[in-house]
């Protein structure tokens, strides 16, 4: 899954048994409002085509991500 660190992906990741996270550091031309289109979609497409998560940036501790929103 590719998305922002806003707490919403944590439940989905837990249900899939995945708790690895990577910071996207590769530079993309992005507007201030459409990160899904400008950043996350190209990253997701690249992953589908075989790039590894590590190619976008370093692995980060899953415990440092936001937790579920109450």
N, CA, C and O atoms as a Maestro MAE file, in Angstrom:
{
 s_m_m2io_version
 :::
 2.0.0
}

f_m_ct {
 s_m_title
 :::
 protein
 m_atom[280] {
  # First column is atom index #
  i_m_mmod_type
  r_m_x_coord
  r_m_y_coord
  r_m_z_coord
  i_m_residue_number
  s_m_chain_name
  s_m_pdb_residue_name
  s_m_pdb_atom_name
  i_m_atomic_number
  :::
  1 25 0.833 -1.167 0.000 1 A "UNK " " N  " 7
  2 3 0.000 0.000 0.000 1 A "UNK " " CA " 6
  3 2 0.880 1.233 0.000 1 A "UNK " " C  " 6
  4 15 1.950 1.258 0.609 1 A "UNK " " O  " 8
  5 25 0.421 2.228 -0.677 2 A "UNK " " N  " 7
  6 3 1.160 3.482 -0.766 2 A "UNK " " CA " 6
  7 2 0.219 4.590 -0.333 2 A "UNK " " C  " 6
  8 15 -0.899 4.695 -0.839 2 A "UNK " " O  " 8
  9 25 0.665 5.414 0.599 3 A "UNK " " N  " 7
  10 3 -0.176 6.510 1.045 3 A "UNK " " CA " 6
  11 2 0.513 7.348 2.095 3 A "UNK " " C  " 6
  12 15 1.665 7.101 2.453 3 A "UNK " " O  " 8
  13 25 -0.209 8.348 2.588 4 A "UNK " " N  " 7
  14 3 0.371 9.267 3.566 4 A "UNK " " CA " 6
  15 2 0.392 8.663 4.968 4 A "UNK " " C  " 6
  16 15 -0.331 7.710 5.261 4 A "UNK " " O  " 8
  17 25 1.217 9.224 5.810 5 A "UNK " " N  " 7
  18 3 1.286 8.811 7.209 5 A "UNK " " CA " 6
  19 2 0.220 9.587 7.985 5 A "UNK " " C  " 6
  20 15 0.523 10.528 8.718 5 A "UNK " " O  " 8
  21 25 -1.034 9.169 7.805 6 A "UNK " " N  " 7
  22 3 -2.127 9.844 8.494 6 A "UNK " " CA " 6
  23 2 -2.899 8.909 9.415 6 A "UNK " " C  " 6
  24 15 -3.932 9.292 9.964 6 A "UNK " " O  " 8
  25 25 -2.404 7.680 9.589 7 A "UNK " " N  " 7
  26 3 -3.035 6.723 10.485 7 A "UNK " " CA " 6
  27 2 -4.050 5.815 9.827 7 A "UNK " " C  " 6
  28 15 -4.474 4.836 10.441 7 A "UNK " " O  " 8
  29 25 -4.453 6.099 8.610 8 A "UNK " " N  " 7
  30 3 -5.506 5.313 7.987 8 A "UNK " " CA " 6
  31 2 -5.027 3.993 7.381 8 A "UNK " " C  " 6
  32 15 -5.830 3.075 7.212 8 A "UNK " " O  " 8
  33 25 -3.757 3.878 7.056 9 A "UNK " " N  " 7
  34 3 -3.259 2.632 6.466 9 A "UNK " " CA " 6
  35 2 -2.868 1.591 7.510 9 A "UNK " " C  " 6
  36 15 -2.721 0.412 7.187 9 A "UNK " " O  " 8
  37 25 -2.701 2.016 8.746 10 A "UNK " " N  " 7
  38 3 -2.275 1.081 9.794 10 A "UNK " " CA " 6
  39 2 -3.247 -0.086 9.943 10 A "UNK " " C  " 6
  40 15 -2.784 -1.226 9.960 10 A "UNK " " O  " 8
  41 25 -4.567 0.116 10.053 11 A "UNK " " N  " 7
  42 3 -5.472 -1.033 10.181 11 A "UNK " " CA " 6
  43 2 -5.400 -1.976 8.976 11 A "UNK " " C  " 6
  44 15 -5.434 -3.196 9.140 11 A "UNK " " O  " 8
  45 25 -5.300 -1.419 7.780 12 A "UNK " " N  " 7
  46 3 -5.208 -2.261 6.583 12 A "UNK " " CA " 6
  47 2 -3.913 -3.050 6.578 12 A "UNK " " C  " 6
  48 15 -3.908 -4.235 6.242 12 A "UNK " " O  " 8
  49 25 -2.818 -2.407 6.947 13 A "UNK " " N  " 7
  50 3 -1.525 -3.090 6.985 13 A "UNK " " CA " 6
  51 2 -1.551 -4.215 8.019 13 A "UNK " " C  " 6
  52 15 -1.018 -5.297 7.777 13 A "UNK " " O  " 8
  53 25 -2.163 -3.961 9.152 14 A "UNK " " N  " 7
  54 3 -2.259 -5.000 10.194 14 A "UNK " " CA " 6
  55 2 -3.078 -6.191 9.689 14 A "UNK " " C  " 6
  56 15 -2.732 -7.342 9.953 14 A "UNK " " O  " 8
  57 25 -4.158 -5.911 8.966 15 A "UNK " " N  " 7
  58 3 -5.002 -7.007 8.479 15 A "UNK " " CA " 6
  59 2 -4.271 -7.862 7.458 15 A "UNK " " C  " 6
  60 15 -4.588 -9.041 7.293 15 A "UNK " " O  " 8
  61 25 -3.294 -7.279 6.769 16 A "UNK " " N  " 7
  62 3 -2.495 -8.025 5.799 16 A "UNK " " CA " 6
  63 2 -1.230 -8.612 6.414 16 A "UNK " " C  " 6
  64 15 -0.497 -9.349 5.754 16 A "UNK " " O  " 8
  65 25 -0.979 -8.287 7.673 17 A "UNK " " N  " 7
  66 3 0.218 -8.786 8.337 17 A "UNK " " CA " 6
  67 2 1.483 -8.064 7.909 17 A "UNK " " C  " 6
  68 15 2.584 -8.593 8.069 17 A "UNK " " O  " 8
  69 25 1.341 -6.874 7.371 18 A "UNK " " N  " 7
  70 3 2.495 -6.101 6.908 18 A "UNK " " CA " 6
  71 2 2.699 -4.885 7.777 18 A "UNK " " C  " 6
  72 15 1.786 -4.076 7.940 18 A "UNK " " O  " 8
  73 25 3.877 -4.745 8.335 19 A "UNK " " N  " 7
  74 3 4.182 -3.562 9.126 19 A "UNK " " CA " 6
  75 2 5.562 -3.029 8.765 19 A "UNK " " C  " 6
  76 15 6.333 -2.640 9.642 19 A "UNK " " O  " 8
  77 25 5.866 -3.013 7.488 20 A "UNK " " N  " 7
  78 3 7.101 -2.380 7.014 20 A "UNK " " CA " 6
  79 2 6.729 -1.044 6.401 20 A "UNK " " C  " 6
  80 15 5.699 -0.921 5.738 20 A "UNK " " O  " 8
  81 25 7.555 -0.063 6.619 21 A "UNK " " N  " 7
  82 3 7.265 1.261 6.084 21 A "UNK " " CA " 6
  83 2 8.534 1.868 5.507 21 A "UNK " " C  " 6
  84 15 9.635 1.639 6.008 21 A "UNK " " O  " 8
  85 25 8.360 2.638 4.456 22 A "UNK " " N  " 7
  86 3 9.480 3.305 3.794 22 A "UNK " " CA " 6
  87 2 9.125 4.762 3.571 22 A "UNK " " C  " 6
  88 15 7.979 5.090 3.261 22 A "UNK " " O  " 8
  89 25 10.086 5.617 3.725 23 A "UNK " " N  " 7
  90 3 9.897 7.037 3.469 23 A "UNK " " CA " 6
  91 2 10.178 7.301 1.994 23 A "UNK " " C  " 6
  92 15 11.212 6.879 1.476 23 A "UNK " " O  " 8
  93 25 9.281 7.986 1.323 24 A "UNK " " N  " 7
  94 3 9.493 8.330 -0.084 24 A "UNK " " CA " 6
  95 2 10.370 9.574 -0.123 24 A "UNK " " C  " 6
  96 15 9.951 10.660 0.279 24 A "UNK " " O  " 8
  97 25 11.576 9.400 -0.608 25 A "UNK " " N  " 7
  98 3 12.497 10.529 -0.719 25 A "UNK " " CA " 6
  99 2 12.789 10.908 -2.156 25 A "UNK " " C  " 6
  100 15 13.380 11.955 -2.421 25 A "UNK " " O  " 8
  101 25 12.377 10.058 -3.084 26 A "UNK " " N  " 7
  102 3 12.565 10.378 -4.497 26 A "UNK " " CA " 6
  103 2 11.734 11.612 -4.807 26 A "UNK " " C  " 6
  104 15 10.596 11.732 -4.354 26 A "UNK " " O  " 8
  105 25 12.296 12.518 -5.570 27 A "UNK " " N  " 7
  106 3 11.620 13.786 -5.857 27 A "UNK " " CA " 6
  107 2 10.634 13.634 -7.015 27 A "UNK " " C  " 6
  108 15 10.945 13.050 -8.053 27 A "UNK " " O  " 8
  109 25 9.462 14.167 -6.807 28 A "UNK " " N  " 7
  110 3 8.412 14.199 -7.824 28 A "UNK " " CA " 6
  111 2 7.902 15.629 -7.931 28 A "UNK " " C  " 6
  112 15 7.909 16.369 -6.948 28 A "UNK " " O  " 8
  113 25 7.464 16.014 -9.112 29 A "UNK " " N  " 7
  114 3 6.815 17.314 -9.276 29 A "UNK " " CA " 6
  115 2 5.409 17.176 -8.716 29 A "UNK " " C  " 6
  116 15 4.573 16.484 -9.299 29 A "UNK " " O  " 8
  117 25 5.143 17.827 -7.594 30 A "UNK " " N  " 7
  118 3 3.858 17.634 -6.927 30 A "UNK " " CA " 6
  119 2 3.200 18.966 -6.624 30 A "UNK " " C  " 6
  120 15 3.851 19.941 -6.248 30 A "UNK " " O  " 8
  121 25 1.891 18.973 -6.802 31 A "UNK " " N  " 7
  122 3 1.129 20.148 -6.390 31 A "UNK " " CA " 6
  123 2 0.973 20.102 -4.877 31 A "UNK " " C  " 6
  124 15 1.333 19.110 -4.244 31 A "UNK " " O  " 8
  125 25 0.447 21.150 -4.307 32 A "UNK " " N  " 7
  126 3 0.283 21.167 -2.851 32 A "UNK " " CA " 6
  127 2 -0.956 20.402 -2.399 32 A "UNK " " C  " 6
  128 15 -1.153 20.217 -1.198 32 A "UNK " " O  " 8
  129 25 -1.798 19.952 -3.335 33 A "UNK " " N  " 7
  130 3 -3.046 19.299 -2.926 33 A "UNK " " CA " 6
  131 2 -3.276 17.904 -3.504 33 A "UNK " " C  " 6
  132 15 -4.134 17.181 -2.996 33 A "UNK " " O  " 8
  133 25 -2.560 17.504 -4.526 34 A "UNK " " N  " 7
  134 3 -2.857 16.231 -5.184 34 A "UNK " " CA " 6
  135 2 -1.719 15.224 -5.053 34 A "UNK " " C  " 6
  136 15 -1.221 14.717 -6.057 34 A "UNK " " O  " 8
  137 25 -1.307 14.933 -3.825 35 A "UNK " " N  " 7
  138 3 -0.211 14.000 -3.626 35 A "UNK " " CA " 6
  139 2 -0.565 12.591 -4.100 35 A "UNK " " C  " 6
  140 15 0.311 11.851 -4.548 35 A "UNK " " O  " 8
  141 25 -1.828 12.219 -4.006 36 A "UNK " " N  " 7
  142 3 -2.226 10.903 -4.496 36 A "UNK " " CA " 6
  143 2 -1.917 10.733 -5.964 36 A "UNK " " C  " 6
  144 15 -1.414 9.690 -6.381 36 A "UNK " " O  " 8
  145 25 -2.211 11.740 -6.742 37 A "UNK " " N  " 7
  146 3 -1.955 11.700 -8.178 37 A "UNK " " CA " 6
  147 2 -0.484 11.934 -8.492 37 A "UNK " " C  " 6
  148 15 0.086 11.260 -9.350 37 A "UNK " " O  " 8
  149 25 0.126 12.881 -7.803 38 A "UNK " " N  " 7
  150 3 1.466 13.340 -8.168 38 A "UNK " " CA " 6
  151 2 2.593 12.515 -7.566 38 A "UNK " " C  " 6
  152 15 3.684 12.461 -8.135 38 A "UNK " " O  " 8
  153 25 2.358 11.879 -6.444 39 A "UNK " " N  " 7
  154 3 3.422 11.118 -5.772 39 A "UNK " " CA " 6
  155 2 3.027 9.661 -5.596 39 A "UNK " " C  " 6
  156 15 3.734 8.770 -6.068 39 A "UNK " " O  " 8
  157 25 1.907 9.402 -4.924 40 A "UNK " " N  " 7
  158 3 1.571 8.021 -4.568 40 A "UNK " " CA " 6
  159 2 1.249 7.148 -5.773 40 A "UNK " " C  " 6
  160 15 1.642 5.982 -5.795 40 A "UNK " " O  " 8
  161 25 0.548 7.670 -6.776 41 A "UNK " " N  " 7
  162 3 0.234 6.867 -7.964 41 A "UNK " " CA " 6
  163 2 1.493 6.451 -8.728 41 A "UNK " " C  " 6
  164 15 1.608 5.283 -9.097 41 A "UNK " " O  " 8
  165 25 2.453 7.373 -8.983 42 A "UNK " " N  " 7
  166 3 3.676 6.942 -9.666 42 A "UNK " " CA " 6
  167 2 4.487 5.924 -8.856 42 A "UNK " " C  " 6
  168 15 5.082 5.007 -9.423 42 A "UNK " " O  " 8
  169 25 4.506 6.089 -7.537 43 A "UNK " " N  " 7
  170 3 5.233 5.126 -6.697 43 A "UNK " " CA " 6
  171 2 4.554 3.768 -6.772 43 A "UNK " " C  " 6
  172 15 5.225 2.750 -6.945 43 A "UNK " " O  " 8
  173 25 3.230 3.737 -6.644 44 A "UNK " " N  " 7
  174 3 2.506 2.467 -6.717 44 A "UNK " " CA " 6
  175 2 2.719 1.792 -8.067 44 A "UNK " " C  " 6
  176 15 2.922 0.580 -8.128 44 A "UNK " " O  " 8
  177 25 2.674 2.565 -9.149 45 A "UNK " " N  " 7
  178 3 2.896 1.996 -10.481 45 A "UNK " " CA " 6
  179 2 4.303 1.423 -10.599 45 A "UNK " " C  " 6
  180 15 4.494 0.349 -11.171 45 A "UNK " " O  " 8
  181 25 5.275 2.127 -10.067 46 A "UNK " " N  " 7
  182 3 6.661 1.636 -10.116 46 A "UNK " " CA " 6
  183 2 6.815 0.346 -9.327 46 A "UNK " " C  " 6
  184 15 7.550 -0.552 -9.738 46 A "UNK " " O  " 8
  185 25 6.126 0.249 -8.199 47 A "UNK " " N  " 7
  186 3 6.185 -0.990 -7.407 47 A "UNK " " CA " 6
  187 2 5.566 -2.156 -8.176 47 A "UNK " " C  " 6
  188 15 6.098 -3.266 -8.162 47 A "UNK " " O  " 8
  189 25 4.442 -1.903 -8.844 48 A "UNK " " N  " 7
  190 3 3.799 -2.946 -9.653 48 A "UNK " " CA " 6
  191 2 4.721 -3.415 -10.767 48 A "UNK " " C  " 6
  192 15 4.712 -4.588 -11.141 48 A "UNK " " O  " 8
  193 25 5.518 -2.489 -11.297 49 A "UNK " " N  " 7
  194 3 6.433 -2.831 -12.390 49 A "UNK " " CA " 6
  195 2 7.740 -3.456 -11.903 49 A "UNK " " C  " 6
  196 15 8.621 -3.755 -12.708 49 A "UNK " " O  " 8
  197 25 7.868 -3.653 -10.588 50 A "UNK " " N  " 7
  198 3 9.013 -4.401 -10.084 50 A "UNK " " CA " 6
  199 2 10.039 -3.639 -9.270 50 A "UNK " " C  " 6
  200 15 10.970 -4.249 -8.745 50 A "UNK " " O  " 8
  201 25 9.903 -2.327 -9.146 51 A "UNK " " N  " 7
  202 3 10.856 -1.607 -8.289 51 A "UNK " " CA " 6
  203 2 10.649 -2.029 -6.845 51 A "UNK " " C  " 6
  204 15 9.550 -2.424 -6.455 51 A "UNK " " O  " 8
  205 25 11.694 -1.946 -6.069 52 A "UNK " " N  " 7
  206 3 11.599 -2.315 -4.658 52 A "UNK " " CA " 6
  207 2 11.281 -1.081 -3.823 52 A "UNK " " C  " 6
  208 15 11.620 0.034 -4.219 52 A "UNK " " O  " 8
  209 25 10.633 -1.264 -2.673 53 A "UNK " " N  " 7
  210 3 10.347 -0.122 -1.801 53 A "UNK " " CA " 6
  211 2 11.605 0.650 -1.416 53 A "UNK " " C  " 6
  212 15 11.572 1.871 -1.263 53 A "UNK " " O  " 8
  213 25 12.712 -0.072 -1.260 54 A "UNK " " N  " 7
  214 3 13.971 0.561 -0.862 54 A "UNK " " CA " 6
  215 2 14.472 1.564 -1.896 54 A "UNK " " C  " 6
  216 15 15.255 2.455 -1.565 54 A "UNK " " O  " 8
  217 25 14.030 1.429 -3.142 55 A "UNK " " N  " 7
  218 3 14.513 2.333 -4.185 55 A "UNK " " CA " 6
  219 2 13.925 3.741 -4.057 55 A "UNK " " C  " 6
  220 15 14.400 4.673 -4.705 55 A "UNK " " O  " 8
  221 25 12.896 3.895 -3.225 56 A "UNK " " N  " 7
  222 3 12.262 5.202 -3.045 56 A "UNK " " CA " 6
  223 2 12.781 5.943 -1.819 56 A "UNK " " C  " 6
  224 15 12.662 7.165 -1.731 56 A "UNK " " O  " 8
  225 25 13.350 5.213 -0.886 57 A "UNK " " N  " 7
  226 3 13.850 5.849 0.327 57 A "UNK " " CA " 6
  227 2 14.097 4.818 1.409 57 A "UNK " " C  " 6
  228 15 13.872 3.626 1.197 57 A "UNK " " O  " 8
  229 25 14.557 5.266 2.564 58 A "UNK " " N  " 7
  230 3 14.928 4.343 3.622 58 A "UNK " " CA " 6
  231 2 13.717 3.730 4.327 58 A "UNK " " C  " 6
  232 15 12.633 4.312 4.378 58 A "UNK " " O  " 8
  233 25 13.945 2.544 4.860 59 A "UNK " " N  " 7
  234 3 12.929 1.924 5.700 59 A "UNK " " CA " 6
  235 2 12.859 2.705 7.005 59 A "UNK " " C  " 6
  236 15 13.882 3.129 7.542 59 A "UNK " " O  " 8
  237 25 11.648 2.889 7.506 60 A "UNK " " N  " 7
  238 3 11.471 3.563 8.781 60 A "UNK " " CA " 6
  239 2 10.750 2.634 9.741 60 A "UNK " " C  " 6
  240 15 10.105 1.672 9.324 60 A "UNK " " O  " 8
  241 25 10.863 2.923 11.007 61 A "UNK " " N  " 7
  242 3 10.218 2.080 12.016 61 A "UNK " " CA " 6
  243 2 8.703 2.233 11.917 61 A "UNK " " C  " 6
  244 15 8.178 3.344 11.973 61 A "UNK " " O  " 8
  245 25 8.006 1.103 11.768 62 A "UNK " " N  " 7
  246 3 6.547 1.146 11.691 62 A "UNK " " CA " 6
  247 2 5.962 1.735 12.968 62 A "UNK " " C  " 6
  248 15 4.897 2.351 12.929 62 A "UNK " " O  " 8
  249 25 6.640 1.557 14.096 63 A "UNK " " N  " 7
  250 3 6.145 2.108 15.355 63 A "UNK " " CA " 6
  251 2 6.167 3.631 15.368 63 A "UNK " " C  " 6
  252 15 5.498 4.248 16.197 63 A "UNK " " O  " 8
  253 25 6.926 4.249 14.463 64 A "UNK " " N  " 7
  254 3 6.976 5.707 14.387 64 A "UNK " " CA " 6
  255 2 5.830 6.294 13.563 64 A "UNK " " C  " 6
  256 15 5.635 7.509 13.545 64 A "UNK " " O  " 8
  257 25 5.078 5.436 12.885 65 A "UNK " " N  " 7
  258 3 3.952 5.929 12.097 65 A "UNK " " CA " 6
  259 2 2.792 6.308 13.008 65 A "UNK " " C  " 6
  260 15 2.688 5.815 14.131 65 A "UNK " " O  " 8
  261 25 1.926 7.183 12.520 66 A "UNK " " N  " 7
  262 3 0.737 7.534 13.279 66 A "UNK " " CA " 6
  263 2 -0.112 6.298 13.495 66 A "UNK " " C  " 6
  264 15 -0.188 5.429 12.627 66 A "UNK " " O  " 8
  265 25 -0.732 6.220 14.619 67 A "UNK " " N  " 7
  266 3 -1.633 5.102 14.909 67 A "UNK " " CA " 6
  267 2 -3.044 5.438 14.464 67 A "UNK " " C  " 6
  268 15 -3.330 6.548 14.016 67 A "UNK " " O  " 8
  269 25 -3.915 4.454 14.599 68 A "UNK " " N  " 7
  270 3 -5.298 4.622 14.172 68 A "UNK " " CA " 6
  271 2 -5.885 5.900 14.767 68 A "UNK " " C  " 6
  272 15 -5.637 6.248 15.921 68 A "UNK " " O  " 8
  273 25 -6.661 6.576 13.951 69 A "UNK " " N  " 7
  274 3 -7.311 7.798 14.421 69 A "UNK " " CA " 6
  275 2 -8.523 7.419 15.251 69 A "UNK " " C  " 6
  276 15 -9.259 6.501 14.889 69 A "UNK " " O  " 8
  277 25 -8.737 8.104 16.346 70 A "UNK " " N  " 7
  278 3 -9.895 7.800 17.201 70 A "UNK " " CA " 6
  279 2 -11.099 8.577 16.739 70 A "UNK " " C  " 6
  280 15 -12.173 8.460 17.329 70 A "UNK " " O  " 8
  :::
 }
 m_bond[279] {
  # First column is bond index #
  i_m_from
  i_m_to
  i_m_order
  :::
  1 1 2 1
  2 2 3 1
  3 3 4 2
  4 3 5 1
  5 5 6 1
  6 6 7 1
  7 7 8 2
  8 7 9 1
  9 9 10 1
  10 10 11 1
  11 11 12 2
  12 11 13 1
  13 13 14 1
  14 14 15 1
  15 15 16 2
  16 15 17 1
  17 17 18 1
  18 18 19 1
  19 19 20 2
  20 19 21 1
  21 21 22 1
  22 22 23 1
  23 23 24 2
  24 23 25 1
  25 25 26 1
  26 26 27 1
  27 27 28 2
  28 27 29 1
  29 29 30 1
  30 30 31 1
  31 31 32 2
  32 31 33 1
  33 33 34 1
  34 34 35 1
  35 35 36 2
  36 35 37 1
  37 37 38 1
  38 38 39 1
  39 39 40 2
  40 39 41 1
  41 41 42 1
  42 42 43 1
  43 43 44 2
  44 43 45 1
  45 45 46 1
  46 46 47 1
  47 47 48 2
  48 47 49 1
  49 49 50 1
  50 50 51 1
  51 51 52 2
  52 51 53 1
  53 53 54 1
  54 54 55 1
  55 55 56 2
  56 55 57 1
  57 57 58 1
  58 58 59 1
  59 59 60 2
  60 59 61 1
  61 61 62 1
  62 62 63 1
  63 63 64 2
  64 63 65 1
  65 65 66 1
  66 66 67 1
  67 67 68 2
  68 67 69 1
  69 69 70 1
  70 70 71 1
  71 71 72 2
  72 71 73 1
  73 73 74 1
  74 74 75 1
  75 75 76 2
  76 75 77 1
  77 77 78 1
  78 78 79 1
  79 79 80 2
  80 79 81 1
  81 81 82 1
  82 82 83 1
  83 83 84 2
  84 83 85 1
  85 85 86 1
  86 86 87 1
  87 87 88 2
  88 87 89 1
  89 89 90 1
  90 90 91 1
  91 91 92 2
  92 91 93 1
  93 93 94 1
  94 94 95 1
  95 95 96 2
  96 95 97 1
  97 97 98 1
  98 98 99 1
  99 99 100 2
  100 99 101 1
  101 101 102 1
  102 102 103 1
  103 103 104 2
  104 103 105 1
  105 105 106 1
  106 106 107 1
  107 107 108 2
  108 107 109 1
  109 109 110 1
  110 110 111 1
  111 111 112 2
  112 111 113 1
  113 113 114 1
  114 114 115 1
  115 115 116 2
  116 115 117 1
  117 117 118 1
  118 118 119 1
  119 119 120 2
  120 119 121 1
  121 121 122 1
  122 122 123 1
  123 123 124 2
  124 123 125 1
  125 125 126 1
  126 126 127 1
  127 127 128 2
  128 127 129 1
  129 129 130 1
  130 130 131 1
  131 131 132 2
  132 131 133 1
  133 133 134 1
  134 134 135 1
  135 135 136 2
  136 135 137 1
  137 137 138 1
  138 138 139 1
  139 139 140 2
  140 139 141 1
  141 141 142 1
  142 142 143 1
  143 143 144 2
  144 143 145 1
  145 145 146 1
  146 146 147 1
  147 147 148 2
  148 147 149 1
  149 149 150 1
  150 150 151 1
  151 151 152 2
  152 151 153 1
  153 153 154 1
  154 154 155 1
  155 155 156 2
  156 155 157 1
  157 157 158 1
  158 158 159 1
  159 159 160 2
  160 159 161 1
  161 161 162 1
  162 162 163 1
  163 163 164 2
  164 163 165 1
  165 165 166 1
  166 166 167 1
  167 167 168 2
  168 167 169 1
  169 169 170 1
  170 170 171 1
  171 171 172 2
  172 171 173 1
  173 173 174 1
  174 174 175 1
  175 175 176 2
  176 175 177 1
  177 177 178 1
  178 178 179 1
  179 179 180 2
  180 179 181 1
  181 181 182 1
  182 182 183 1
  183 183 184 2
  184 183 185 1
  185 185 186 1
  186 186 187 1
  187 187 188 2
  188 187 189 1
  189 189 190 1
  190 190 191 1
  191 191 192 2
  192 191 193 1
  193 193 194 1
  194 194 195 1
  195 195 196 2
  196 195 197 1
  197 197 198 1
  198 198 199 1
  199 199 200 2
  200 199 201 1
  201 201 202 1
  202 202 203 1
  203 203 204 2
  204 203 205 1
  205 205 206 1
  206 206 207 1
  207 207 208 2
  208 207 209 1
  209 209 210 1
  210 210 211 1
  211 211 212 2
  212 211 213 1
  213 213 214 1
  214 214 215 1
  215 215 216 2
  216 215 217 1
  217 217 218 1
  218 218 219 1
  219 219 220 2
  220 219 221 1
  221 221 222 1
  222 222 223 1
  223 223 224 2
  224 223 225 1
  225 225 226 1
  226 226 227 1
  227 227 228 2
  228 227 229 1
  229 229 230 1
  230 230 231 1
  231 231 232 2
  232 231 233 1
  233 233 234 1
  234 234 235 1
  235 235 236 2
  236 235 237 1
  237 237 238 1
  238 238 239 1
  239 239 240 2
  240 239 241 1
  241 241 242 1
  242 242 243 1
  243 243 244 2
  244 243 245 1
  245 245 246 1
  246 246 247 1
  247 247 248 2
  248 247 249 1
  249 249 250 1
  250 250 251 1
  251 251 252 2
  252 251 253 1
  253 253 254 1
  254 254 255 1
  255 255 256 2
  256 255 257 1
  257 257 258 1
  258 258 259 1
  259 259 260 2
  260 259 261 1
  261 261 262 1
  262 262 263 1
  263 263 264 2
  264 263 265 1
  265 265 266 1
  266 266 267 1
  267 267 268 2
  268 267 269 1
  269 269 270 1
  270 270 271 1
  271 271 272 2
  272 271 273 1
  273 273 274 1
  274 274 275 1
  275 275 276 2
  276 275 277 1
  277 277 278 1
  278 278 279 1
  279 279 280 2
  :::
 }
}
